[in-house]
Structures are given as C-alpha cells and as structure tokens.
C-alpha cells in the first residue's frame, strides 16, 4: 500500500495499529516479529507525543540546566562556570533531538520492519474494522484478521476556570517547544511535568512560581516532593503548596496574565503553564461502534486486551489504559500485547509468550519513574503508604546519601535520601525511592530487585563498587540488618 492510500481503498492486515508513537511502533515491531502483516496509522507525527513534545525535548532542555548545577556543586569546577546559560544553544540542542519536527527517520523505521504506514485519522467502525480519513483527503477501509491495537496516547487537561481559553495557557507542548524564555512563568501542578518544567525554565532564566494544591510529587514518598521543593526554592523559585487557580485574565493578546488564587492573592505572569493532568485521546476513534464510551480510559486485562470487547481482538496500549502514563511502561505493555497477539493468532497458549506470563505482576507494582529535577527523584514499586494500605507487614529503611563516600565525591555537600520498603514476611523489596543529584541511573538496580523479588539475603552479595553513589545499597541493607 502507498503511504497515503487511494480514495476508497480497502485492505486487510493481520494487525492494525492506531497511533505511531513509541508504543504503537513497539506493538508493530513485536507483531511483525511474530510473522504477522501490520499497518500503522498516524494522524500527526510518527514518533508521537514523547518524541516531539514530551520526554525527548523536556530532557534535552533539562540536561544543560542539570549539568551546570552539578558542576557548581564541585569545588574547583564551579569557578570555571562563568556567564549565563546559552539559551540559543539549549534550544538548538532540543531542536536537534526532536529532528526539527521532521518524522522522516521514524517513518522510515516503521517501514523498515516490514509494516505499512498510513497517515490520517483512524476510527473504529465495528469489530476489526478501521476507517481512515487520510491526510490527502482520501478514505481507506482497513480490516484486521486478528487484532486492532489502539495506542493513541493522551492530551493535557486545562481546568475549566474563567478566562482559561482567552489566556491561551501553555501545556506540555508549548513548554517543550518554546524558544523564548518568559520573564515570569507560573507553573500550575506539582506532578512530574510541573516540577520538571519549573526546573528547566528556572534554569533557563525565568522567574518561576510553582503552584500545587497538595505536596509536590504526591504519588512518591513525602520526602521526595519536599527535597524537590527545597531545590526549586534554593534556585529562586516561589513554591506555594495548598493553593489553586480560580481565574485567569489576559486583557491584551500576548500581554501579561493575571493569575487569581483561591487564597485571595494575585500573581502576574508572562506565561502560565498548566500541568494538571491528562485525558485519554479516545474521543474521536469510534469507540461507540464497538460498545465503548467515547473519550473514556480503557480497561484492559493482563495482555492489554480491552475487557469489555469480546474475542480478544481489541487492545489498548500505553496511556489510554491508565495503568501508567510513562513511555517506558507503554513500550513494556506493547511487548506484552505483541506477544499475546502473536500467540493468539497462532493458536498457541499465552504461557508460551516470553513476556506475557509475568505481565500483570510487573505492570501493577514494579513501575519505575524518574523526574529530572534538581535533585532528581526516582522510585519503583510501592511507597510505604501504598504497601501498608495493601496489607503488607513492612519495615521502612531510610538512609541519608551523606553517609556514602561516592555521593560526597560526586558533589560537595551532597544532599539526598534513599528509602526501601521491605516485606517482612518474605524479606523482599516492595519499593525503593532515591532522591539526589545524578541518581537516575541508579534506579534500574532497584527495579530489578523489586520486579525480580530478589531476597535480601541475595542482595547482600551484589557488591557495589567503591566509591560510587550506588554504594547506597550497602548502607540500606546494613541499616535493615541492624
């Protein structure tokens, strides 16, 4: 099939994938590896939100900011850091990593695995049938022999408050693709997007005010949000907890924005960024034609098959199943779904699939997440509160990174904290949290320990090199042993 298709064309494939972000591409890769014919649909850019307006550009903006912060924490290096950050250089670096919004490379990557690519809006039209309005105005009808996989992602939500439409606030898209530094930026929301973008734009020169209704990073251990808030304040940000925006006023297009708060105060900003949650991108994909509710999150089983659709032909992978709105977790789900689709198409039992047998376990409680703030915050598994609420008998072990020689060599006056949550009945880890400069690469060791349910008696024999930050493991285990 040609990329755009022919008007009125009709084609049949084994698998139809709706959405060509990282998750949809991974479904296509895994089902092609199973020998199935695949077509991938994309209405926007091949690569999706993560590649152009999410993970990739945000980390490209953050890395120069964090590199400077790391250098300034080391005697002898900080004296070499002079002048202001080169914002043109930072934005140019960001533009390179998003390939100037040119998706040719990723589109070629889809074709390279033997999948077809159709550009346009795909909508379900009954069981195993997808109608595509192509980018050139044509219409293509696609029929799936075995599966339709929906991986359409999510959109940022702007609260329904007076003046929001007229004020034209930023969402993650404008926050990651702007090449102009606002003098005054108000960030609304204390989750991952909010704290990361507050960190990035503060480092690029904005005077940042961060507003949150509750603690920062509320799904992590409390100390994580507290240390991140301390870091933002140390950099000059105004962090306010327990407040909400009630109204926005922007009298002149492009002019300042008055931000009214529920505590009676008022702020003035050049831009306002809302990072207050996301909604599934399922409002215009024909869910109603298969008995589902348009615009809803989709409930899936351990193979990512939609529960309320008979026949195991419809899959919802990534953000839209609401398990974990994280690219890496969506790609993990895509491998699960791809193996399940391949096994079912071949009439094989699911336990022969290498990933499927353990999908529900890792998907539920071994989800890793990292926020590239200053300090960085990373966690996997259950927090102490979640573990106790789930009925586990737990012990919480806390260690200050200041006790670790490698941490102090990494940064003079290193500030950070680690916690592990231990299931006392089995003596395995239920969750681990790290907060501190440069700890992002430390998290995978914790993910292996939690997902693999490695007994503490075995973890003792995983020796950390001296002097590295990872020696925190020795101190955590030593504290647990007492």
Backbone torsions as a table, in degrees:
resi	resn	phi	psi	omega
1	UNK	NA	142.1	173.3
2	UNK	-70.8	161.7	-175.1
3	UNK	-60.4	-44.1	-175.6
4	UNK	-87.9	-18.1	-179.8
5	UNK	80.3	169.3	178.7
6	UNK	-108.3	150.0	-178.3
7	UNK	-59.6	122.4	177.7
8	UNK	81.9	6.7	-177.7
9	UNK	-66.3	153.9	177.2
10	UNK	-136.7	130.5	-177.7
11	UNK	-137.3	153.4	176.0
12	UNK	-121.2	133.2	177.2
13	UNK	-130.1	163.9	172.5
14	UNK	-68.2	-41.2	-175.0
15	UNK	-135.7	134.8	172.7
16	UNK	-114.3	122.7	179.7
17	UNK	-108.9	121.8	-179.0
18	UNK	-101.8	106.0	-178.0
19	UNK	114.1	120.1	-174.1
20	UNK	-111.4	32.9	170.7
21	UNK	-73.4	-172.2	179.7
22	UNK	-55.9	-34.6	-177.8
23	UNK	-72.3	-48.2	178.4
24	UNK	-61.8	-39.6	177.9
25	UNK	-62.7	-37.4	-179.8
26	UNK	-69.7	-37.6	174.7
27	UNK	-60.1	-44.6	-179.7
28	UNK	-61.9	-44.0	-179.6
29	UNK	-60.8	-45.8	-175.4
30	UNK	-70.3	-37.7	179.8
31	UNK	-75.3	-32.4	173.6
32	UNK	-64.6	-39.1	178.9
33	UNK	-63.0	-24.0	176.7
34	UNK	-83.9	2.6	177.2
35	UNK	87.1	14.7	-177.9
36	UNK	-95.0	150.2	174.8
37	UNK	-81.6	139.2	-170.3
38	UNK	-137.8	140.4	168.5
39	UNK	-124.6	138.7	-178.9
40	UNK	-116.3	132.6	-179.8
41	UNK	-108.6	141.0	176.2
42	UNK	-146.8	127.5	-179.2
43	UNK	-90.1	-15.4	-174.7
44	UNK	-126.2	-111.9	179.3
45	UNK	-107.8	134.9	175.5
46	UNK	-67.8	119.4	-172.5
47	UNK	126.2	-25.7	169.5
48	UNK	69.0	-169.8	-174.9
49	UNK	-56.2	-45.4	-176.4
50	UNK	-58.7	-44.1	-173.3
51	UNK	-72.4	-30.5	-169.4
52	UNK	-118.3	-25.3	-176.5
53	UNK	-136.7	8.9	-175.3
54	UNK	-129.1	-112.9	-172.3
55	UNK	-55.6	-49.8	-172.7
56	UNK	-66.8	-55.3	-179.2
57	UNK	-66.6	-34.3	-179.0
58	UNK	-65.2	-41.7	179.6
59	UNK	-72.2	-31.2	175.2
60	UNK	-64.1	-36.6	176.3
61	UNK	-72.5	-36.9	-174.1
62	UNK	-76.5	-34.0	-172.6
63	UNK	-59.0	-45.7	177.7
64	UNK	-61.0	-37.3	179.3
65	UNK	-63.7	-46.3	-178.5
66	UNK	-72.1	-33.7	177.5
67	UNK	-62.5	-42.3	176.8
68	UNK	-64.2	-43.0	179.2
69	UNK	-61.2	-41.4	178.8
70	UNK	-63.5	-43.1	-179.9
71	UNK	-62.6	-38.2	-177.8
72	UNK	-72.0	-9.8	178.2
73	UNK	-93.1	5.2	-175.9
74	UNK	-121.5	119.5	177.2
75	UNK	-58.0	134.5	-178.4
76	UNK	95.6	-35.2	176.7
77	UNK	-87.6	-37.1	-176.5
78	UNK	-61.7	-30.7	-179.2
79	UNK	-68.1	-21.7	179.7
80	UNK	-83.3	-12.0	-179.3
81	UNK	-87.3	104.1	-179.0
82	UNK	-126.2	158.2	178.6
83	UNK	77.2	-175.6	-178.7
84	UNK	-98.0	159.5	176.4
85	UNK	-62.3	140.6	-179.6
86	UNK	-86.7	95.9	-175.4
87	UNK	-65.9	-34.9	177.6
88	UNK	-61.3	-39.5	177.7
89	UNK	-65.7	-40.1	178.5
90	UNK	-64.5	-46.1	-179.3
91	UNK	-66.9	-35.9	176.5
92	UNK	-63.8	-40.5	176.3
93	UNK	-61.9	-46.2	176.8
94	UNK	-56.8	-45.6	-178.1
95	UNK	-63.0	-35.9	177.6
96	UNK	-64.1	-41.9	-176.5
97	UNK	-73.2	-22.7	173.6
98	UNK	-98.2	13.7	177.2
99	UNK	49.2	38.3	179.9
100	UNK	51.1	35.4	180.0
101	UNK	59.3	29.4	174.5
102	UNK	-102.5	115.9	-175.1
103	UNK	-96.6	17.0	-176.8
104	UNK	-55.6	-45.2	-177.6
105	UNK	-61.0	-43.7	-179.6
106	UNK	-73.4	-33.9	175.7
107	UNK	-63.4	-42.4	176.6
108	UNK	-63.4	-34.3	178.4
109	UNK	-63.5	-38.9	176.7
110	UNK	-61.9	-45.7	-179.0
111	UNK	-67.5	-30.3	-175.9
112	UNK	-65.5	-22.1	178.7
113	UNK	-89.3	0.7	179.1
114	UNK	92.3	13.0	176.7
115	UNK	-94.0	151.6	172.5
116	UNK	-89.0	154.4	179.3
117	UNK	-125.1	128.0	176.0
118	UNK	-122.1	126.1	178.8
119	UNK	-94.3	124.5	179.3
120	UNK	156.4	178.5	-179.5
121	UNK	-89.0	117.9	178.9
122	UNK	-98.5	137.1	178.8
123	UNK	-134.6	135.4	172.8
124	UNK	-60.6	144.0	178.2
125	UNK	-139.8	55.6	-176.7
126	UNK	98.1	176.8	-176.5
127	UNK	-57.2	128.9	173.6
128	UNK	59.2	21.8	-177.5
129	UNK	-129.3	131.1	178.8
130	UNK	-129.9	128.4	176.3
131	UNK	-103.5	129.0	-176.8
132	UNK	-113.0	126.0	167.5
133	UNK	-92.2	108.5	-171.1
134	UNK	-77.2	164.6	-176.5
135	UNK	-65.5	-19.6	177.4
136	UNK	-97.6	13.7	176.2
137	UNK	88.8	2.4	179.3
138	UNK	-82.0	-177.4	-178.9
139	UNK	-137.5	127.0	179.7
140	UNK	-125.5	131.9	176.5
141	UNK	-105.0	121.7	-178.4
142	UNK	-114.3	134.5	177.0
143	UNK	-118.0	133.7	-179.9
144	UNK	-102.6	125.5	176.3
145	UNK	-67.3	-38.7	-172.0
146	UNK	-119.6	-42.4	-171.8
147	UNK	-156.4	146.6	165.4
148	UNK	-115.2	124.7	179.5
149	UNK	-110.7	118.8	178.8
150	UNK	-93.3	122.7	177.5
151	UNK	-140.5	59.8	-171.2
152	UNK	-90.5	-5.8	173.3
153	UNK	78.9	-157.3	-176.1
154	UNK	-142.2	163.5	178.9
155	UNK	-119.1	149.4	174.9
156	UNK	-66.4	145.2	179.8
157	UNK	-104.4	129.2	172.4
158	UNK	-104.5	123.7	-177.2
159	UNK	-58.2	148.3	178.8
160	UNK	-83.3	82.8	178.6
161	UNK	-124.0	155.1	-178.9
162	UNK	-56.0	133.4	174.8
163	UNK	85.3	-3.5	-175.6
164	UNK	-65.0	-42.1	-178.7
165	UNK	-64.9	-46.7	-176.8
166	UNK	-67.7	-30.9	-176.7
167	UNK	-75.9	-16.2	-179.8
168	UNK	49.4	60.9	-178.8
169	UNK	-69.4	159.0	174.0
170	UNK	-74.0	151.3	161.1
171	UNK	-118.5	-168.4	-179.8
172	UNK	-58.0	-29.9	-177.6
173	UNK	-65.6	-49.2	179.5
174	UNK	-71.1	-31.7	-179.4
175	UNK	-67.5	-25.8	-179.4
176	UNK	-101.0	-15.4	-178.7
177	UNK	-111.8	0.4	178.1
178	UNK	-69.6	141.5	174.1
179	UNK	-115.3	19.3	175.8
180	UNK	-124.0	130.8	-179.3
181	UNK	-89.0	114.1	177.4
182	UNK	-68.5	138.3	179.9
183	UNK	-63.2	-41.9	179.3
184	UNK	-127.5	121.4	-178.6
185	UNK	-123.5	126.0	172.5
186	UNK	-102.6	123.5	177.7
187	UNK	-106.6	124.5	-178.1
188	UNK	-108.4	113.5	179.6
189	UNK	125.9	130.6	-176.0
190	UNK	-105.9	16.2	176.5
191	UNK	-82.7	-163.8	-174.9
192	UNK	-59.6	-47.2	-179.5
193	UNK	-63.8	-42.4	-178.3
194	UNK	-61.8	-48.7	-176.5
195	UNK	-72.3	-35.1	178.4
196	UNK	-67.9	-43.8	-178.6
197	UNK	-72.2	-31.1	172.9
198	UNK	-62.8	-41.9	178.4
199	UNK	-63.4	-46.6	-176.9
200	UNK	-63.6	-52.2	-173.7
201	UNK	-73.2	-29.7	172.2
202	UNK	-62.6	-44.2	179.7
203	UNK	-66.3	-25.9	179.0
204	UNK	-87.1	-2.7	172.9
205	UNK	118.7	-2.3	178.4
206	UNK	-75.3	148.9	166.6
207	UNK	-86.9	109.0	-168.5
208	UNK	-104.0	134.1	167.4
209	UNK	-117.1	123.9	-179.8
210	UNK	-108.1	124.5	-179.0
211	UNK	-112.9	131.8	179.1
212	UNK	-140.8	138.9	178.6
213	UNK	-72.1	-28.4	177.7
214	UNK	-139.3	-170.9	-175.5
215	UNK	-56.4	152.0	175.1
216	UNK	-66.0	147.8	-179.8
217	UNK	46.8	58.2	-170.8
218	UNK	-65.0	-17.5	-179.8
219	UNK	-87.9	-3.8	178.3
220	UNK	-101.1	177.4	175.4
221	UNK	-58.6	143.1	-176.0
222	UNK	-52.9	-37.2	-176.9
223	UNK	-65.1	-23.3	179.9
224	UNK	-63.8	-51.1	178.8
225	UNK	-64.4	-35.7	-179.6
226	UNK	-65.3	-44.0	-179.9
227	UNK	-69.3	-36.0	176.4
228	UNK	-66.0	-41.4	176.9
229	UNK	-61.8	-42.4	177.8
230	UNK	-60.0	-41.4	180.0
231	UNK	-64.5	-41.9	178.0
232	UNK	-64.0	-43.5	179.3
233	UNK	-64.6	-39.0	178.9
234	UNK	-62.7	-28.8	177.8
235	UNK	-84.7	-2.6	176.4
236	UNK	108.4	0.4	-179.6
237	UNK	-76.0	150.5	173.2
238	UNK	-97.2	106.5	-177.8
239	UNK	-104.4	120.1	-178.8
240	UNK	-120.2	122.3	-178.6
241	UNK	-105.3	141.6	176.0
242	UNK	86.9	23.9	179.2
243	UNK	-127.4	156.1	178.4
244	UNK	-133.2	152.8	175.7
245	UNK	-84.7	129.7	179.8
246	UNK	-105.5	-22.2	-177.8
247	UNK	-164.0	147.9	171.5
248	UNK	-119.1	142.8	176.7
249	UNK	-134.9	121.9	177.1
250	UNK	-130.0	87.4	-173.6
251	UNK	-59.8	-36.5	-178.1
252	UNK	-117.5	131.4	176.6
253	UNK	-55.5	128.4	-179.0
254	UNK	81.0	-4.9	179.9
255	UNK	-87.9	-174.4	-179.7
256	UNK	-63.3	156.1	179.4
257	UNK	-113.9	127.5	171.0
258	UNK	-86.6	126.6	-177.9
259	UNK	-113.3	110.4	-178.3
260	UNK	-94.7	134.0	-176.5
261	UNK	-111.5	160.2	-176.5
262	UNK	-73.9	-8.2	175.9
263	UNK	-92.1	8.5	177.1
264	UNK	90.4	-4.0	-179.7
265	UNK	-90.4	168.1	-178.9
266	UNK	-138.1	137.6	176.4
267	UNK	-115.0	158.0	173.7
268	UNK	-121.4	128.5	-177.5
269	UNK	-134.3	157.7	171.8
270	UNK	-85.4	-32.3	174.4
271	UNK	-143.1	152.7	176.2
272	UNK	-125.0	127.5	177.7
273	UNK	-107.7	123.4	173.8
274	UNK	-97.0	119.9	175.1
275	UNK	-126.0	63.6	-168.3
276	UNK	-115.6	24.7	176.8
277	UNK	122.6	172.0	-177.6
278	UNK	-136.0	157.3	179.3
279	UNK	-124.3	147.9	-177.9
280	UNK	-67.2	140.6	178.7
281	UNK	-86.5	66.8	-176.3
282	UNK	-127.0	16.1	-175.9
283	UNK	-79.9	-16.5	-175.1
284	UNK	-137.6	41.8	-179.4
285	UNK	-123.1	17.2	171.3
286	UNK	77.3	24.9	-179.8
287	UNK	-57.2	-34.5	-176.9
288	UNK	-62.7	-21.6	-178.9
289	UNK	-75.9	-10.5	177.5
290	UNK	-123.0	22.5	173.4
291	UNK	83.4	15.7	179.1
292	UNK	-107.8	166.2	-177.2
293	UNK	-90.1	124.5	179.3
294	UNK	-59.6	135.4	177.4
295	UNK	83.1	5.4	-175.0
296	UNK	-92.2	158.3	163.6
297	UNK	-69.6	150.6	-175.6
298	UNK	-109.2	129.0	-178.7
299	UNK	-84.9	126.0	-175.5
300	UNK	-125.6	160.6	175.3
301	UNK	-90.2	-169.0	-174.4
302	UNK	-69.2	-10.7	175.9
303	UNK	-102.5	4.2	-177.2
304	UNK	73.2	16.6	170.5
305	UNK	-77.9	137.8	-178.0
306	UNK	-68.7	126.3	-172.3
307	UNK	-65.5	-36.3	-172.0
308	UNK	-88.7	13.0	178.2
309	UNK	-121.7	122.7	-176.4
310	UNK	-74.4	149.6	171.2
311	UNK	98.7	-1.9	178.5
312	UNK	52.0	42.9	177.1
313	UNK	-109.0	-17.7	-178.1
314	UNK	-108.6	125.6	-178.8
315	UNK	-119.9	145.0	175.6
316	UNK	-125.9	116.4	-169.4
317	UNK	-125.2	138.0	178.2
318	UNK	91.2	-149.7	-172.9
319	UNK	-50.5	-40.1	-168.2
320	UNK	-68.0	-14.9	174.8
321	UNK	-91.6	-3.3	170.4
322	UNK	64.4	18.3	176.7
323	UNK	-74.3	-46.9	179.3
324	UNK	-162.7	114.9	-175.6
325	UNK	-83.7	68.5	-177.0
326	UNK	-138.5	133.5	-176.8
327	UNK	-57.9	-46.7	-177.1
328	UNK	-62.9	-34.1	179.0
329	UNK	-73.4	-36.2	175.7
330	UNK	-62.7	-39.6	178.4
331	UNK	-67.8	-35.4	174.3
332	UNK	-62.3	-45.9	177.1
333	UNK	-60.3	-36.8	-179.3
334	UNK	-62.8	-37.4	177.0
335	UNK	-66.5	-39.8	176.9
336	UNK	-60.8	-51.6	-177.7
337	UNK	-63.2	-42.2	-179.6
338	UNK	-60.7	-43.5	177.4
339	UNK	-64.6	-40.3	-179.9
340	UNK	-65.5	-42.8	178.9
341	UNK	-61.4	-45.4	-180.0
342	UNK	-62.4	-42.6	-179.5
343	UNK	-65.7	-44.4	-179.2
344	UNK	-66.4	-37.7	178.9
345	UNK	-63.9	-32.7	-179.3
346	UNK	-89.7	-0.7	-178.8
347	UNK	70.2	26.5	-178.9
348	UNK	-99.3	152.8	175.8
349	UNK	-67.0	147.6	-175.8
350	UNK	-66.5	-24.8	-177.5
351	UNK	-71.1	-5.4	174.0
352	UNK	-83.5	-14.3	178.7
353	UNK	-75.1	130.7	-173.7
354	UNK	-64.3	-27.6	-177.9
355	UNK	-99.7	-32.4	-168.1
356	UNK	-62.4	-30.7	-174.4
357	UNK	-62.6	-27.1	-175.3
358	UNK	-116.0	16.6	-173.3
359	UNK	-61.3	-49.3	-172.4
360	UNK	-64.0	-35.0	-178.3
361	UNK	-63.8	-57.9	-175.8
362	UNK	-67.6	-33.2	-177.4
363	UNK	-68.1	-27.7	-175.0
364	UNK	-89.4	-41.0	-171.3
365	UNK	-134.8	7.6	177.0
366	UNK	-119.8	40.5	-177.4
367	UNK	-85.8	117.7	177.8
368	UNK	-88.3	146.9	176.0
369	UNK	-149.2	142.8	-178.4
370	UNK	-134.3	137.8	174.6
371	UNK	-119.3	124.7	-173.1
372	UNK	-88.8	64.9	176.4
373	UNK	-97.5	-172.3	177.2
374	UNK	-128.9	94.4	12.2
375	UNK	-80.8	161.6	175.5
376	UNK	-71.5	151.1	178.7
377	UNK	-128.5	128.4	-176.3
378	UNK	-140.6	145.2	-179.9
379	UNK	-155.3	154.2	172.5
380	UNK	-142.3	145.3	176.3
381	UNK	81.2	-152.7	-174.3
382	UNK	-90.3	141.8	168.9
383	UNK	-74.4	168.0	179.7
384	UNK	-60.5	-39.2	179.3
385	UNK	-65.5	-45.3	-179.8
386	UNK	-62.9	-39.7	-179.5
387	UNK	-64.8	-43.7	179.0
388	UNK	-66.5	-40.9	178.8
389	UNK	-63.3	-30.0	179.9
390	UNK	-80.8	-3.0	175.2
391	UNK	94.1	7.3	177.6
392	UNK	-74.1	149.0	170.1
393	UNK	-92.4	110.2	-167.0
394	UNK	-122.8	160.2	167.1
395	UNK	-126.2	133.7	179.7
396	UNK	-101.7	127.7	-178.2
397	UNK	-117.6	120.4	-179.8
398	UNK	-114.6	138.1	176.2
399	UNK	-138.2	134.9	175.2
400	UNK	-82.3	131.2	-179.6
401	UNK	-61.5	-17.7	179.7
402	UNK	-61.7	-18.4	178.6
403	UNK	-79.4	-9.4	-173.4
404	UNK	-99.3	120.8	-178.0
405	UNK	-59.4	-41.6	-178.9
406	UNK	-61.9	-33.9	177.9
407	UNK	-67.5	-42.4	-179.5
408	UNK	-69.3	-29.9	174.8
409	UNK	-73.9	-30.4	176.8
410	UNK	-66.6	-41.1	-178.2
411	UNK	-151.0	126.6	176.4
412	UNK	-62.9	128.8	-178.0
413	UNK	70.4	34.1	-178.1
414	UNK	-51.7	131.0	177.9
415	UNK	-119.6	122.8	179.1
416	UNK	-177.3	168.1	-177.8
417	UNK	-143.8	147.8	176.2
418	UNK	-126.9	147.9	177.2
419	UNK	-142.2	137.8	168.2
420	UNK	-123.8	142.7	-179.5
421	UNK	-109.2	117.8	-172.7
422	UNK	-106.8	131.5	170.2
423	UNK	-78.9	107.1	-173.8
424	UNK	-66.6	-27.6	-177.8
425	UNK	-73.1	-33.8	-179.1
426	UNK	-110.0	-11.8	-175.8
427	UNK	54.5	51.1	171.1
428	UNK	-127.4	163.9	-178.4
429	UNK	-86.6	133.7	174.5
430	UNK	-96.7	-26.7	-178.8
431	UNK	-165.9	153.6	177.7
432	UNK	-141.6	139.4	177.1
433	UNK	-131.6	134.6	174.7
434	UNK	-125.0	136.7	171.8
435	UNK	-133.9	125.2	179.1
436	UNK	164.2	166.3	177.8
437	UNK	-62.9	134.2	172.1
438	UNK	68.6	24.3	-176.3
439	UNK	-93.5	1.1	-174.0
440	UNK	-58.8	-41.4	-177.8
441	UNK	-76.1	-5.5	178.6
442	UNK	-81.8	-18.5	-169.0
443	UNK	-70.4	-30.3	-174.2
444	UNK	-65.2	-30.6	175.7
445	UNK	-61.5	-39.1	177.9
446	UNK	-68.8	-37.2	179.2
447	UNK	-63.2	-41.1	177.0
448	UNK	-62.7	-43.4	-179.0
449	UNK	-62.7	-41.5	-177.4
450	UNK	-76.6	-50.0	-178.1
451	UNK	-64.8	-36.6	-179.0
452	UNK	-85.3	-4.2	-178.0
453	UNK	48.8	49.5	-177.7
454	UNK	-72.1	124.1	179.9
455	UNK	-61.2	145.5	178.3
456	UNK	-58.5	-33.1	178.6
457	UNK	-61.6	-27.0	176.6
458	UNK	-86.7	-34.7	179.8
459	UNK	-60.4	-29.3	177.2
460	UNK	-55.0	-29.8	-174.1
461	UNK	-93.3	1.5	172.4
462	UNK	-91.1	92.4	-170.7
463	UNK	-82.3	126.8	177.7
464	UNK	-83.4	140.4	179.2
465	UNK	-69.8	144.9	174.5
466	UNK	-104.1	137.9	-5.1
467	UNK	-103.1	105.4	177.7
468	UNK	-123.3	162.0	176.2
469	UNK	-64.1	-28.6	-177.4
470	UNK	-67.2	-9.0	176.1
471	UNK	-65.8	-5.7	173.5
472	UNK	-55.3	-29.4	179.4
473	UNK	-60.6	-42.0	178.9
474	UNK	-59.9	-43.8	-176.9
475	UNK	-70.1	-34.7	175.6
476	UNK	-63.7	-47.2	-177.8
477	UNK	-69.6	-37.4	176.8
478	UNK	-62.4	-43.7	178.4
479	UNK	-62.9	-40.4	179.2
480	UNK	-63.7	-41.6	-178.8
481	UNK	-67.5	-33.9	177.2
482	UNK	79.6	NA	NA
